[in-house]
Amino acid sequence: MTLSIVAIILVIVIAFLAGMEGILDQFQFHQPLVACSLIGLVTGNLEAGVVLGGSLQMIALGWANIGAAVAPDAALASVASSIILVLGGQGAAGVSTAIAIAIPLAVAGLFLTMIVRTIAVPLVHMMDAAAEEGNIRKIELLQIFGICLQGLRIAIPAAALLFIPAETVKGALESMPEWLTTGMAIGGGMVVAVGYAMVINMMANREVWPFFIIGFVVAAISQLTLIALGALGIALAMIYLSLSERGNSSNGGSKGDPLDDILNDY
């Protein structure tokens, strides 16, 4: 699929915003569901973008920065895989291949993150010097420059991918043997399951396990749509909050959550 100049510019802008949001977390442009959907929208592949974004989001749910350990780069994975999906011209049928490509891209994005953060170290010293001088304007400009570097971290690779001829990408994807594409689809599905399992591992306790069980059982009912499942989840959350408030008022502040009990003691 050949993209117009307007579409290319919009994709680069989305990539730039996704890179900045990987640090800012303000409007969540770096989240796969948002980035992939927006790129799909501006390139005329909204359905494929949403499907890809939803699948990658399930994987990225388990990615988190813990201490010095940096999570894979969801922004680069989302933007690059979306561009490859669009240029490949396979639509929703190419989502499984794009997912398999996204995982190594997410890991490769850590190298770009390391480069940008290394460059940012002198910026911090320059801001310290500006603070000693009382030059607030210089501090603000250096801060903006540092954030823009994060945007360029995604925008530059995205621009490079966009200038690869669509025929080349499409030919490379179509030349993959069936055993490879099938294996990539299976592997992509397994990675989604692992990402969701990581989320359950972080959230699971005696209070939420019943809701997980209810969700898996209800999801097996084929007549229910995603909207119906979402409405049911909201209803269960409202019931849980209502019962928690009643329990809190009746037992003097304890909700049955050990962490809440500790915090209330303070």
C-alpha positions in Angstrom: 0.0 0.0 0.0 1.4 3.4 -1.0 0.8 6.2 1.5 0.1 9.8 0.6 2.3 12.6 1.9 -0.3 13.7 4.4 -0.6 10.2 5.8 3.2 9.9 6.1 3.3 13.2 8.0 0.5 12.2 10.3 2.2 8.8 11.0 5.4 10.6 11.9 3.6 13.0 14.2 1.9 10.1 16.0 5.2 8.3 16.3 6.7 11.5 17.8 3.9 11.8 20.3 4.2 8.1 21.2 7.9 8.6 21.9 7.3 11.5 24.2 4.4 9.8 26.0 6.7 6.9 26.8 8.1 9.3 29.4 5.2 11.7 30.1 2.3 9.2 30.4 0.0 12.1 30.0 -2.3 11.2 27.1 -1.1 7.5 26.6 -0.2 7.8 22.9 2.5 5.2 23.6 0.0 2.5 24.5 -0.4 0.0 21.7 -4.1 0.3 21.5 -3.9 4.1 21.0 -0.8 4.2 18.7 -1.9 1.4 16.4 -5.5 2.6 16.2 -4.4 6.1 15.3 -1.9 4.9 12.6 -4.6 2.6 11.2 -7.0 5.6 11.2 -4.7 8.0 9.3 -3.7 5.3 6.8 -7.2 4.0 6.1 -6.6 0.7 7.9 -8.6 1.4 11.1 -9.9 -2.2 11.6 -6.5 -3.8 11.2 -4.9 -1.1 13.5 -7.5 -1.7 16.3 -7.0 -5.5 16.1 -3.2 -5.1 16.2 -3.3 -2.6 19.0 -5.7 -4.7 21.1 -3.5 -7.8 20.7 -0.3 -5.9 21.5 -2.0 -4.2 24.5 -2.6 -7.6 26.0 1.1 -8.3 25.8 2.2 -4.8 27.1 -0.1 -5.1 30.1 2.6 -7.1 31.8 5.4 -4.7 30.9 6.5 -2.4 33.7 9.7 -0.6 34.8 10.8 -2.1 38.1 13.8 -0.5 39.7 16.7 -0.4 37.2 15.0 -3.0 35.0 13.4 -1.2 31.9 10.4 -2.8 30.2 10.5 -3.4 26.4 9.6 -0.3 24.3 5.9 -0.5 23.7 5.9 2.7 21.7 8.4 1.5 19.1 6.8 -1.9 18.9 3.4 -0.4 18.3 4.5 2.2 15.7 6.9 0.0 13.7 4.6 -3.0 13.6 1.6 -0.8 12.5 3.7 0.7 9.7 4.8 -2.8 8.5 1.2 -4.0 8.7 0.0 -1.1 6.6 2.8 -1.3 4.0 2.3 -5.1 3.7 -1.3 -4.5 2.5 -2.6 -7.7 4.1 -5.1 -5.9 6.4 -6.3 -7.8 9.5 -4.9 -11.0 8.0 -1.4 -9.7 8.6 -1.9 -9.0 12.3 -0.3 -12.2 13.5 2.9 -11.5 11.5 3.0 -7.9 12.7 2.7 -9.1 16.4 5.6 -11.5 15.9 7.7 -8.7 14.5 6.7 -6.3 17.3 8.3 -8.3 20.1 11.9 -8.1 18.9 11.3 -4.5 17.9 10.2 -3.8 21.5 13.5 -5.3 22.8 15.5 -3.4 20.2 13.8 -0.2 21.4 15.7 -0.6 24.7 18.9 0.2 22.8 17.5 3.5 21.5 16.2 4.3 25.0 19.7 3.7 26.4 21.2 6.1 23.8 18.6 8.9 24.5 19.0 8.6 28.3 22.8 8.7 27.9 22.5 11.9 25.9 20.1 13.3 28.6 22.8 13.0 31.3 24.7 16.2 30.2 21.3 17.9 29.9 20.8 17.4 33.6 24.1 18.9 34.4 23.3 21.9 32.1 20.0 22.4 34.0 21.8 22.3 37.3 24.2 25.0 36.1 21.2 27.0 34.8 19.5 26.6 38.2 22.6 28.0 40.0 22.4 31.0 37.6 18.7 31.4 38.2 18.0 31.0 34.5 14.5 29.3 34.6 13.9 29.8 30.9 17.0 27.8 30.0 15.9 25.0 32.3 12.5 24.9 30.6 14.1 24.8 27.1 16.5 22.0 28.1 13.6 20.1 29.5 11.6 20.5 26.3 14.7 19.5 24.3 15.1 16.3 26.4 11.4 15.4 25.8 11.8 16.0 22.1 14.7 13.6 22.0 12.3 10.9 23.3 9.9 11.7 20.5 12.7 11.5 17.9 13.6 8.1 19.3 10.4 6.7 17.7 9.8 9.2 14.9 13.2 8.7 13.1 12.8 4.8 12.9 9.2 5.3 11.8 10.2 7.7 9.1 12.9 5.3 7.9 10.3 2.5 7.7 7.9 4.7 5.8 10.4 5.3 3.0 10.8 1.6 2.4 8.9 0.8 -0.8 5.6 -0.9 0.0 6.2 -3.5 -2.7 9.4 -4.5 -0.9 7.6 -5.0 2.4 4.7 -6.8 0.8 7.0 -9.0 -1.2 9.0 -9.9 1.9 5.9 -10.8 3.9 4.4 -12.9 1.0 7.7 -14.7 0.5 7.5 -16.2 4.0 6.8 -19.9 3.9 3.5 -21.1 5.5 5.3 -22.9 8.3 7.0 -19.7 9.4 3.8 -17.6 9.3 1.9 -20.3 11.2 4.6 -20.5 13.8 4.7 -16.8 14.2 0.9 -16.7 14.7 1.1 -19.4 17.3 4.0 -17.7 19.0 2.2 -14.4 19.0 -0.8 -15.9 20.7 1.4 -17.5 23.3 3.1 -14.1 24.1 -0.4 -12.6 24.6 -1.2 -15.3 27.1 2.1 -14.7 28.9 1.5 -11.0 29.1 -1.9 -11.5 30.6 -0.5 -14.1 33.0 2.0 -11.5 34.2 -0.8 -9.1 35.0 -2.8 -11.8 36.9 0.4 -12.6 38.8 0.8 -9.0 39.9 -2.9 -8.4 40.8 -4.0 -11.8 42.1 -5.2 -12.0 45.7 -8.1 -13.6 47.5 -10.4 -10.7 46.8 -10.0 -10.6 43.0 -9.7 -14.3 42.1 -13.5 -14.7 42.1 -13.7 -12.0 39.5 -11.1 -13.6 37.3 -13.0 -16.9 37.5 -16.3 -15.2 36.6 -14.7 -13.4 33.7 -13.2 -16.5 32.1 -16.5 -18.4 32.5 -18.7 -15.6 31.1 -16.2 -15.0 28.2 -16.9 -18.6 27.0 -20.5 -17.7 26.3 -20.4 -17.0 22.6 -23.6 -15.0 22.4 -22.1 -12.2 24.5 -20.3 -9.4 22.7 -17.3 -7.4 23.9 -19.7 -4.5 24.8 -21.8 -6.9 26.9 -18.7 -8.3 28.7 -17.5 -4.7 29.4 -20.9 -3.7 30.8 -20.9 -6.8 33.0 -17.4 -6.0 34.2 -18.4 -2.4 35.1 -21.5 -3.7 37.0 -19.3 -6.2 39.0 -16.9 -3.3 39.8 -19.7 -1.1 41.0 -21.1 -3.9 43.2 -17.6 -4.6 44.6 -17.1 -0.9 45.4 -20.5 -0.6 47.0 -19.9 -3.7 49.2 -16.4 -2.4 50.1 -17.8 0.9 51.3 -20.5 -0.8 53.4 -17.9 -3.2 54.9 -15.6 -0.2 55.7 -18.4 1.7 57.5 -19.5 -1.3 59.5 -16.1 -2.5 60.8 -14.5 0.8 61.6 -12.3 1.4 58.5 -10.9 -2.1 57.7 -11.7 -3.3 54.2 -10.1 -6.7 54.5 -7.1 -5.6 52.5 -3.9 -5.9 54.6 -2.3 -2.9 52.7 -5.3 -0.7 53.4 -5.2 -1.8 57.1 -1.5 -0.8 57.4 -2.1 2.6 55.7 -5.1 3.3 57.9 -3.0 2.6 61.0 -0.8 5.5 59.9 
